[in-house]
């Protein structure tokens, strides 16, 4: 049976450089996604591809 799932979301505030936010907004707009969605995907990608080896 079809079940609609809604993931739990949490509000947090992060401070980012203005230039980075502008770049993110441009990418989000060009890709037709929300800024929130883009930041979420960027964070997930970074965590999945993080090099955890200590130097």
N, CA, C and O atoms as a Tinker XYZ file with bonds, in Angstrom:
   220  protein
     1  N      0.844000   -1.177000    0.000000    73     2
     2  CA     0.000000    0.000000    0.000000    64     1     3
     3  C      0.887000    1.238000    0.000000    63     2     4     5
     4  O      1.961000    1.242000    0.602000    81     3
     5  N      0.439000    2.273000   -0.670000    73     3     6
     6  CA     1.171000    3.533000   -0.753000    64     5     7
     7  C      1.118000    4.257000    0.584000    63     6     8     9
     8  O      0.047000    4.442000    1.163000    81     7
     9  N      2.282000    4.662000    1.063000    73     7    10
    10  CA     2.346000    5.370000    2.336000    64     9    11
    11  C      3.165000    6.648000    2.143000    63    10    12    13
    12  O      4.304000    6.589000    1.679000    81    11
    13  N      2.605000    7.775000    2.487000    73    11    14
    14  CA     3.306000    9.052000    2.378000    64    13    15
    15  C      4.188000    9.227000    3.602000    63    14    16    17
    16  O      3.713000    9.170000    4.736000    81    15
    17  N      5.468000    9.439000    3.364000    73    15    18
    18  CA     6.414000    9.633000    4.458000    64    17    19
    19  C      6.885000   11.079000    4.478000    63    18    20    21
    20  O      7.123000   11.686000    3.433000    81    19
    21  N      7.012000   11.605000    5.655000    73    19    22
    22  CA     7.496000   12.973000    5.821000    64    21    23
    23  C      8.675000   12.927000    6.798000    63    22    24    25
    24  O      8.492000   12.691000    7.993000    81    23
    25  N      9.890000   13.156000    6.277000    73    23    26
    26  CA    11.050000   13.085000    7.172000    64    25    27
    27  C     11.008000   14.199000    8.216000    63    26    28    29
    28  O     10.523000   15.299000    7.951000    81    27
    29  N     11.518000   13.896000    9.392000    73    27    30
    30  CA    11.588000   14.898000   10.449000    64    29    31
    31  C     12.626000   15.945000   10.062000    63    30    32    33
    32  O     13.738000   15.602000    9.660000    81    31
    33  N     12.272000   17.199000   10.179000    73    31    34
    34  CA    13.172000   18.301000    9.842000    64    33    35
    35  C     13.441000   19.113000   11.101000    63    34    36    37
    36  O     12.591000   19.195000   11.988000    81    35
    37  N     14.620000   19.712000   11.175000    73    35    38
    38  CA    15.037000   20.528000   12.307000    64    37    39
    39  C     15.520000   21.867000   11.763000    63    38    40    41
    40  O     16.250000   21.907000   10.773000    81    39
    41  N     15.121000   22.954000   12.397000    73    39    42
    42  CA    15.598000   24.274000   12.006000    64    41    43
    43  C     16.903000   24.591000   12.724000    63    42    44    45
    44  O     17.006000   24.441000   13.941000    81    43
    45  N     17.887000   25.026000   11.967000    73    43    46
    46  CA    19.182000   25.457000   12.504000    64    45    47
    47  C     19.586000   26.721000   11.768000    63    46    48    49
    48  O     19.155000   26.954000   10.639000    81    47
    49  N     20.402000   27.526000   12.398000    73    47    50
    50  CA    20.918000   28.737000   11.770000    64    49    51
    51  C     22.420000   28.589000   11.589000    63    50    52    53
    52  O     23.139000   28.266000   12.534000    81    51
    53  N     22.890000   28.827000   10.367000    73    51    54
    54  CA    24.312000   28.771000   10.064000    64    53    55
    55  C     24.739000   30.084000    9.444000    63    54    56    57
    56  O     23.984000   30.692000    8.685000    81    55
    57  N     25.921000   30.515000    9.756000    73    55    58
    58  CA    26.472000   31.729000    9.161000    64    57    59
    59  C     27.400000   31.315000    8.026000    63    58    60    61
    60  O     28.344000   30.550000    8.222000    81    59
    61  N     27.109000   31.839000    6.830000    73    59    62
    62  CA    27.907000   31.544000    5.645000    64    61    63
    63  C     28.345000   32.847000    5.003000    63    62    64    65
    64  O     27.632000   33.847000    5.091000    81    63
    65  N     29.504000   32.855000    4.360000    73    63    66
    66  CA    29.942000   34.066000    3.663000    64    65    67
    67  C     28.929000   34.473000    2.586000    63    66    68    69
    68  O     28.360000   33.619000    1.907000    81    67
    69  N     28.716000   35.761000    2.440000    73    67    70
    70  CA    27.731000   36.277000    1.488000    64    69    71
    71  C     28.009000   35.777000    0.077000    63    70    72    73
    72  O     27.075000   35.444000   -0.652000    81    71
    73  N     29.263000   35.720000   -0.318000    73    71    74
    74  CA    29.614000   35.263000   -1.669000    64    73    75
    75  C     29.183000   33.808000   -1.887000    63    74    76    77
    76  O     28.703000   33.458000   -2.965000    81    75
    77  N     29.352000   32.972000   -0.877000    73    75    78
    78  CA    28.948000   31.569000   -0.980000    64    77    79
    79  C     27.432000   31.459000   -1.110000    63    78    80    81
    80  O     26.935000   30.679000   -1.923000    81    79
    81  N     26.706000   32.221000   -0.328000    73    79    82
    82  CA    25.241000   32.200000   -0.397000    64    81    83
    83  C     24.764000   32.644000   -1.779000    63    82    84    85
    84  O     23.832000   32.063000   -2.336000    81    83
    85  N     25.400000   33.661000   -2.322000    73    83    86
    86  CA    25.034000   34.132000   -3.668000    64    85    87
    87  C     25.268000   33.040000   -4.708000    63    86    88    89
    88  O     24.439000   32.828000   -5.592000    81    87
    89  N     26.393000   32.354000   -4.596000    73    87    90
    90  CA    26.696000   31.267000   -5.536000    64    89    91
    91  C     25.685000   30.140000   -5.395000    63    90    92    93
    92  O     25.201000   29.602000   -6.391000    81    91
    93  N     25.366000   29.783000   -4.148000    73    91    94
    94  CA    24.383000   28.733000   -3.909000    64    93    95
    95  C     23.002000   29.125000   -4.452000    63    94    96    97
    96  O     22.310000   28.295000   -5.042000    81    95
    97  N     22.604000   30.379000   -4.255000    73    95    98
    98  CA    21.311000   30.835000   -4.752000    64    97    99
    99  C     21.257000   30.771000   -6.273000    63    98   100   101
   100  O     20.230000   30.407000   -6.845000    81    99
   101  N     22.344000   31.119000   -6.917000    73    99   102
   102  CA    22.400000   31.070000   -8.378000    64   101   103
   103  C     22.255000   29.637000   -8.871000    63   102   104   105
   104  O     21.488000   29.372000   -9.797000    81   103
   105  N     22.985000   28.715000   -8.260000    73   103   106
   106  CA    22.903000   27.305000   -8.656000    64   105   107
   107  C     21.492000   26.774000   -8.413000    63   106   108   109
   108  O     20.924000   26.103000   -9.275000    81   107
   109  N     20.930000   27.069000   -7.257000    73   107   110
   110  CA    19.586000   26.594000   -6.926000    64   109   111
   111  C     18.566000   27.095000   -7.951000    63   110   112   113
   112  O     17.723000   26.335000   -8.427000    81   111
   113  N     18.656000   28.366000   -8.275000    73   111   114
   114  CA    17.727000   28.947000   -9.239000    64   113   115
   115  C     17.906000   28.309000  -10.618000    63   114   116   117
   116  O     16.921000   27.979000  -11.279000    81   115
   117  N     19.143000   28.135000  -11.050000    73   115   118
   118  CA    19.418000   27.532000  -12.359000    64   117   119
   119  C     18.960000   26.082000  -12.436000    63   118   120   121
   120  O     18.593000   25.604000  -13.509000    81   119
   121  N     18.978000   25.386000  -11.317000    73   119   122
   122  CA    18.586000   23.970000  -11.284000    64   121   123
   123  C     17.114000   23.767000  -10.934000    63   122   124   125
   124  O     16.610000   22.646000  -10.992000    81   123
   125  N     16.434000   24.836000  -10.575000    73   123   126
   126  CA    15.008000   24.751000  -10.265000    64   125   127
   127  C     14.710000   24.061000   -8.944000    63   126   128   129
   128  O     13.692000   23.383000   -8.804000    81   127
   129  N     15.609000   24.237000   -7.969000    73   127   130
   130  CA    15.386000   23.669000   -6.633000    64   129   131
   131  C     15.480000   24.795000   -5.612000    63   130   132   133
   132  O     15.991000   25.875000   -5.906000    81   131
   133  N     14.984000   24.528000   -4.422000    73   131   134
   134  CA    15.077000   25.540000   -3.374000    64   133   135
   135  C     16.505000   25.608000   -2.848000    63   134   136   137
   136  O     17.265000   24.647000   -2.966000    81   135
   137  N     16.855000   26.732000   -2.277000    73   135   138
   138  CA    18.172000   26.889000   -1.668000    64   137   139
   139  C     18.348000   25.869000   -0.552000    63   138   140   141
   140  O     19.423000   25.287000   -0.409000    81   139
   141  N     17.309000   25.649000    0.237000    73   139   142
   142  CA    17.362000   24.678000    1.321000    64   141   143
   143  C     17.676000   23.284000    0.784000    63   142   144   145
   144  O     18.519000   22.575000    1.334000    81   143
   145  N     16.995000   22.896000   -0.290000    73   143   146
   146  CA    17.212000   21.581000   -0.891000    64   145   147
   147  C     18.639000   21.448000   -1.399000    63   146   148   149
   148  O     19.264000   20.405000   -1.208000    81   147
   149  N     19.160000   22.473000   -2.035000    73   147   150
   150  CA    20.529000   22.439000   -2.551000    64   149   151
   151  C     21.539000   22.298000   -1.417000    63   150   152   153
   152  O     22.456000   21.481000   -1.506000    81   151
   153  N     21.384000   23.077000   -0.362000    73   151   154
   154  CA    22.309000   23.005000    0.775000    64   153   155
   155  C     22.252000   21.620000    1.405000    63   154   156   157
   156  O     23.291000   21.064000    1.763000    81   155
   157  N     21.056000   21.054000    1.545000    73   155   158
   158  CA    20.903000   19.705000    2.089000    64   157   159
   159  C     21.662000   18.692000    1.237000    63   158   160   161
   160  O     22.396000   17.856000    1.764000    81   159
   161  N     21.485000   18.770000   -0.073000    73   159   162
   162  CA    22.155000   17.835000   -0.970000    64   161   163
   163  C     23.673000   18.018000   -0.938000    63   162   164   165
   164  O     24.416000   17.038000   -0.985000    81   163
   165  N     24.133000   19.259000   -0.860000    73   163   166
   166  CA    25.574000   19.524000   -0.780000    64   165   167
   167  C     26.163000   18.920000    0.495000    63   166   168   169
   168  O     27.232000   18.311000    0.459000    81   167
   169  N     25.472000   19.089000    1.608000    73   167   170
   170  CA    25.948000   18.542000    2.883000    64   169   171
   171  C     25.979000   17.020000    2.848000    63   170   172   173
   172  O     26.947000   16.406000    3.298000    81   171
   173  N     24.917000   16.407000    2.312000    73   171   174
   174  CA    24.872000   14.949000    2.230000    64   173   175
   175  C     26.010000   14.425000    1.357000    63   174   176   177
   176  O     26.668000   13.446000    1.711000    81   175
   177  N     26.239000   15.070000    0.226000    73   175   178
   178  CA    27.312000   14.653000   -0.676000    64   177   179
   179  C     28.671000   14.776000    0.012000    63   178   180   181
   180  O     29.499000   13.868000   -0.066000    81   179
   181  N     28.889000   15.892000    0.676000    73   179   182
   182  CA    30.169000   16.116000    1.360000    64   181   183
   183  C     30.405000   15.061000    2.434000    63   182   184   185
   184  O     31.514000   14.540000    2.551000    81   183
   185  N     29.386000   14.742000    3.213000    73   183   186
   186  CA    29.533000   13.747000    4.277000    64   185   187
   187  C     29.762000   12.343000    3.714000    63   186   188   189
   188  O     30.544000   11.569000    4.266000    81   187
   189  N     29.080000   12.019000    2.614000    73   187   190
   190  CA    29.237000   10.705000    2.002000    64   189   191
   191  C     30.609000   10.544000    1.356000    63   190   192   193
   192  O     31.090000    9.421000    1.203000    81   191
   193  N     31.239000   11.641000    0.979000    73   191   194
   194  CA    32.512000   11.593000    0.281000    64   193   195
   195  C     33.664000   12.143000    1.126000    63   194   196   197
   196  O     34.723000   12.488000    0.602000    81   195
   197  N     33.445000   12.218000    2.414000    73   195   198
   198  CA    34.448000   12.736000    3.339000    64   197   199
   199  C     35.582000   11.742000    3.507000    63   198   200   201
   200  O     35.346000   10.556000    3.740000    81   199
   201  N     36.804000   12.219000    3.390000    73   199   202
   202  CA    37.976000   11.381000    3.625000    64   201   203
   203  C     38.256000   11.395000    5.115000    63   202   204   205
   204  O     38.772000   12.373000    5.655000    81   203
   205  N     37.912000   10.302000    5.770000    73   203   206
   206  CA    38.026000   10.229000    7.230000    64   205   207
   207  C     39.386000    9.775000    7.714000    63   206   208   209
   208  O     39.617000    9.678000    8.920000    81   207
   209  N     40.295000    9.494000    6.783000    73   207   210
   210  CA    41.631000    9.048000    7.201000    64   209   211
   211  C     42.392000   10.199000    7.825000    63   210   212   213
   212  O     42.378000   11.320000    7.317000    81   211
   213  N     43.065000    9.907000    8.946000    73   211   214
   214  CA    43.892000   10.919000    9.587000    64   213   215
   215  C     45.243000   10.972000    8.887000    63   214   216   217
   216  O     45.814000    9.941000    8.530000    81   215
   217  N     45.734000   12.163000    8.700000    73   215   218
   218  CA    47.014000   12.323000    8.011000    64   217   219
   219  C     48.158000   12.093000    8.954000    63   218   220
   220  O     49.318000   12.184000    8.551000    81   219
